[in-house]
Amino acid sequence: MNRLLAVSTTIVAGLLLAGGTSVGAADLQPVPKMTDQEYKDAQFIYFDRCSGCHGALRKGATGKNITPDNTRKKTLAALEKILYEGTDGGMPGWGKDGFMTRAETDLMARFVQNEVPEPPEWNMKDMKKSWKVHVPVADRPTSPPKGKNWQNYFGVVLRDAGKVAIIDGDTKKTLNIIDSGFATHILRTSASGRYMYAIGRDGKATMMDMWADPPDLVAEVRTGIDARSIDTSKFKGFEDKYAVVGDYWPPHYVILEGDTLKPLKIVGTRGYTYDTNEYRDETRVASIVASHNAPEWILTLKETGVVLLVDYSRMEDGTITETKINAERFLHDGGWDSTKRYFLVAANARDTISVIDTVERKLVANIITGTKPHPGRGANWVDPEFGRVWATVHLGEGLVSIISTDPTKDYAWTVVREWELGGNSLFIKTHPNSTNVYCDNTINQEKSHVLTVFDINKPDALPREITFKKKVVHMEFNKDGDEVWVSLWDKDGEVVILDDKTLKEKARVKGLYTPTGKFNVYNTMNDIY
């Protein structure tokens, strides 16, 4: 519990309530008692493990609404079982997977039957107070490190350590382990690839210089108390100029200086659902991609089902403009098609992939897939029958949905193939130089240690499976596309490097504490996936 208590004293301030009150319905379970310390501890566990899917206000999105009027319809024993064992709908078994003890699942069952604490706001004054430039721009290297293939560096998220490991993709040596935000969610690079940015679930954005030898932290800022998305300006003339963070709480996005992370502008995202016009005071920014077709970012607003095209071309005047496109609910992760014109994003509560044309600036299609699609950024390849395709895996079932992305075809924007997976999955990955498609089975308790590999050229063949001794999560290719790196998610974790042609193990990077996402500099700066 000490590690969780160290995450953020700010979250405790303004959150602590004494026990909660009954919602008053006669058929509901009584409100269980909690001490002040238990309530404080439970808030940190909820922030760490639960708020991403269920929301800071517990109103639900990817996960169910777990406000007391719902949770008190169940007994404490039933809630404890769900928390410990998970569900077939994609909720992890926090106890079985080793992330919560029996005592903690009991604690959380009682916590979600208590009233929801009101999270504090976070404004520009708070951000500027947290902003630190560790290495001024004038003191940084003016050229890449000599003799280093720095574009083949990997940033590896060490999730529960709140750190990022920078690993040389050529030598397989760990160059540095850098402090980041707690439970770092993703890494993105600047357009040039020089800077790698991390965003922690605690709202802290950190910026690492790949030209430094070794790569190191140069700036940081905290943009809120819960966040999961970050990207940079990539359009010609704006390379490396700006960064943007999307927050879960408070619901807003923040535009930053690209080389210092100085906060420049905050834009709130609270608003109305696109379909029912219901006001949502928790409208979270779920994912961000940087447009290659205009000086814009594409931001997805989870609860309202709206996609924003945010024009940053007049930021020097302090002005941004937004184009709103109705898509579907609840928006989550997504990525580009192979042409980088179309953005495909999961609306996982409606089992849908929404397709946005960033040139004509409109919704192209809402495509029904399997249960709770979760593509990460998805995967692009050329199918031998259907041509250009993009694919997603699913939280709720073992299924790969393959979508045609060639608008000249009659079957464009439809599911043209489905592959069965052994288990519910988090990520899918391939590379233009590979004929393999890799899927983890992380959410499935029986097959979470299995990596599934499909053959692009033999789409009707059964997949191959590679079995490890630990939970497998997330795959990433090296710059040349001839190696795939796989995380074994454990306190004594490793990254396993496989030869893409033979699927044989080439190397392991050991001694990594809870490694999850991996991001190759070259592939990330060029949006190759």
C-alpha positions, 0 to 999 in steps of 0.5 A, spaced: 500 500 500 505 504 501 507 505 493 500 507 492 500 512 497 506 515 494 502 516 488 499 523 489 497 527 495 493 532 491 488 526 489 487 525 497 486 533 498 479 534 496 477 527 496 476 524 503 469 523 505 467 519 511 464 513 510 458 515 505 451 515 506 445 511 503 441 512 497 435 511 501 432 505 496 429 500 501 431 494 496 439 496 496 444 493 501 446 497 507 452 502 506 458 498 509 462 502 514 469 504 512 475 508 516 478 514 514 484 510 512 481 505 509 477 510 504 483 514 503 487 507 501 481 505 497 481 511 493 488 510 490 487 503 488 481 505 485 485 511 481 490 505 479 486 500 477 479 502 476 478 509 474 480 508 467 474 504 465 469 506 470 471 513 470 472 518 476 465 519 478 464 511 476 458 513 471 461 508 466 464 508 459 468 502 457 466 499 464 459 499 467 456 504 471 458 503 479 455 508 482 452 506 489 445 505 486 447 500 482 453 497 486 448 496 492 444 492 488 449 486 489 452 483 496 459 484 498 460 477 496 458 478 489 462 484 488 468 481 491 468 475 487 467 480 480 473 484 483 477 477 484 475 473 478 474 478 473 468 477 468 467 474 461 466 481 458 473 484 459 474 486 466 480 483 469 481 478 475 485 483 479 485 478 485 487 472 480 492 476 476 496 478 482 494 485 482 489 485 489 490 481 495 483 478 498 483 484 503 484 489 497 478 486 494 474 486 500 476 493 501 474 495 494 467 492 494 465 496 500 468 502 497 464 502 491 458 501 495 459 508 498 458 515 495 463 517 490 468 522 492 468 529 488 475 529 485 478 536 485 479 541 479 486 542 476 488 549 473 493 553 469 496 555 476 497 548 478 500 546 472 505 552 472 507 550 479 508 543 477 512 545 471 520 543 471 525 544 465 531 540 467 535 541 461 534 548 458 534 548 450 540 551 450 544 546 454 541 540 450 545 537 444 545 540 437 546 533 433 544 526 434 549 521 438 555 519 434 555 512 432 548 510 435 542 508 431 538 512 435 531 512 431 531 504 433 531 506 440 525 503 444 521 506 450 519 501 454 513 503 459 515 500 466 508 501 469 507 500 476 514 503 477 512 509 474 518 509 469 520 508 462 526 504 460 530 506 454 533 500 450 538 500 444 534 496 439 541 494 436 545 492 442 539 490 446 542 494 452 538 498 457 541 505 456 537 509 462 531 508 466 527 515 467 522 517 472 515 518 469 508 519 471 505 514 475 502 508 471 505 511 464 499 509 459 503 511 452 509 514 449 509 518 443 515 522 439 516 529 436 515 529 429 523 529 428 523 523 433 528 527 437 523 527 443 519 522 446 513 524 451 510 520 456 503 521 459 502 518 466 495 516 469 497 521 474 496 527 469 504 528 469 507 529 462 514 527 461 519 529 456 525 525 454 531 527 449 533 521 445 539 525 442 542 525 449 547 520 451 544 517 455 537 519 453 534 523 459 529 527 462 529 534 460 522 537 462 515 535 466 509 538 467 502 535 471 496 537 466 491 534 471 490 528 476 488 523 471 490 522 464 492 517 458 493 521 451 499 525 449 501 527 442 505 532 438 504 537 432 507 533 426 504 537 420 509 541 415 512 547 418 509 545 425 514 539 427 516 539 434 513 546 436 507 543 440 505 537 444 498 536 447 495 532 453 488 529 453 486 528 461 481 524 464 480 529 470 479 534 469 476 533 463 480 538 458 486 538 454 492 542 454 497 545 449 504 545 451 510 548 448 514 542 444 521 543 447 519 545 454 512 542 456 510 549 458 503 549 459 500 554 454 492 553 453 487 549 457 480 547 453 475 544 457 471 538 454 465 537 458 458 537 454 453 533 451 452 526 448 451 527 440 445 522 440 441 523 447 444 531 448 445 528 455 450 533 459 456 529 461 460 533 466 466 527 465 467 528 458 474 525 458 479 525 452 480 518 450 485 518 444 489 523 440 493 522 433 496 528 430 494 529 423 498 529 417 493 532 412 492 539 416 495 543 422 490 539 427 490 534 432 484 529 432 481 528 439 476 523 441 471 525 447 469 518 450 463 519 454 459 524 448 461 520 442 464 526 439 471 527 435 474 533 435 479 536 430 483 541 433 486 546 429 493 549 432 495 553 426 494 560 430 496 558 437 501 563 437 495 568 437 492 564 443 487 561 438 485 554 437 479 552 433 475 546 433 471 542 428 466 537 432 464 530 428 459 526 431 461 518 431 459 513 437 460 512 444 464 510 448 470 512 444 477 509 446 483 507 442 484 508 435 489 509 429 491 511 422 489 507 416 495 505 412 494 512 408 494 516 414 488 519 411 482 515 415 482 515 423 479 509 425 477 509 433 473 504 437 467 506 440 467 500 445 460 500 449 457 500 442 461 494 439 463 499 433 469 502 430 468 509 427 471 512 421 473 519 420 476 522 414 481 527 416 481 530 409 473 531 408 472 532 415 467 527 416 464 521 419 465 515 414 462 509 417 460 506 424 462 499 423 459 493 428 465 489 430 465 484 436 464 485 443 468 491 446 473 493 440 480 495 443 485 496 437 490 500 441 492 503 434 490 497 430 494 494 425 495 495 417 496 490 412 494 488 405 490 482 404 491 477 399 483 478 397 481 484 400 487 489 399 488 494 404 485 492 411 486 495 418 484 490 424 482 490 431 482 485 437 477 485 443 476 486 450 470 482 450 471 476 446 477 472 442 476 475 435 480 479 430 475 484 426 479 485 419 476 492 416 477 494 408 480 501 408 480 501 400 474 506 399 474 504 391 472 497 393 464 496 394 466 492 401 470 498 403 469 500 411 466 493 412 468 487 416 471 482 410 474 477 415 474 475 422 479 471 426 478 467 432 483 468 438 484 464 444 482 469 448 480 476 450 486 481 447 489 488 448 493 489 442 494 487 435 501 489 431 504 488 424 509 491 420 509 493 412 516 488 412 512 483 416 507 477 413 505 476 421 500 479 425 501 478 432 495 478 438 496 478 445 491 474 449 492 478 456 485 479 458 483 471 458 485 468 464 487 461 461 491 464 455 494 470 458 501 467 457 500 466 449 502 470 443 498 468 437 501 469 430 497 469 424 499 469 417 497 475 412 498 470 406 494 465 409 488 468 412 484 461 412 490 458 416 490 456 423 494 461 427 501 459 431 501 460 438 507 461 442 507 460 450 511 463 455 511 462 463 508 469 464 503 474 462 504 477 455 502 484 453 503 489 447 508 487 441 512 492 437 517 492 431 524 494 431 525 499 425 527 494 420 521 490 421 525 484 422 524 483 430 518 483 434 519 485 442 514 482 447 513 484 454 512 479 459 508 483 464 511 481 471 514 484 477 520 481 475 519 482 468 522 481 461 522 483 454 523 478 449 525 479 442 523 474 437 525 473 429 519 475 425 521 470 420 522 464 424 519 466 431 525 464 434 527 467 440 533 472 439 534 475 446 531 477 452 532 484 456 531 482 463 530 486 470 524 490 468 519 492 473 512 491 470 514 492 463 508 493 458 507 498 452 514 499 448 514 504 442 520 504 437 522 511 435 522 510 428 515 507 428 512 512 432 514 518 429 512 515 422 505 512 425 507 505 422 503 500 425 
